[in-house]
């Protein structure tokens, strides 16, 4: 008798636990956002899964995915 492929489980505090990736950030046109380097802005365009274009007042920047420095307010 063979066992089916089982998922290995580990304790939450185990140092050998496999890291879980956070869900990807999603933005919509009109969202207020903040960027670590550029400050406050508003999303003006979204290229699904690729980039967002943000208006920071005096400049517009195309921020590429994975948006590590961009946060929705």
N, C-alpha and C positions, 0 to 999 in steps of 0.2 A: 504494500500500500504506500503510495507516495503522498507527500504533503503538498498542498497548493502553495504557491509563492506567497509568503506572508510578509507583511510590513513590519519592520523592526521598530519597536517602540522604545523610547528611552525616557528617563526621568527628566523633569523640567530643569533640574540643576546639574545635569550631567555635562561634563566638559566635552563629551564626544557626540553631543547632539548635533544633528545637521541643521545649519541655519536656514530659516525660512525667509524668503525674499518678501519684502513688503509689497502690497499691491501697487500697480503703477498709478501715478498721479494723473488725474483727468481735469482738464480745464475747459471752460466754455467762454464764448465771446461775451465780454462784459464783466467777467470776474475781476474783483479787486485782488491784487497779489502784491507780495513783497519779495524783493530779491536782495541777497546779502550784499552785493556790490552796488546795485543801481537804485535801491530803495523802493518806494511805493509806485505802483503802476496799475494799468487796466489792460486786460487781454483784448486785442483787437482782431486777431485771426488765429485759427487753430488748424494745424496740419496734423491730422490724426496719427498719433504715435511717433511723429517725427519731430515737430517743433511747435512752438507758439510764438506769436509776435505780440510784444507787449509795448504799450505806450507809457513811457516814464515821464511824460511832460515835455522835457526839452529834447528827448531822443526816443527813437523806436528801436528795439532790439529783438532779434530773432534768437530765442532761447531753445537750444536743442535738448532733446530727451536724453537723460532720465530726470531732468529738472531738479537736480540735487540742491540747488541754491534758491529755488523758487517755491514759495508757500502761498496758498490761498488764504485770504482773510475772511 
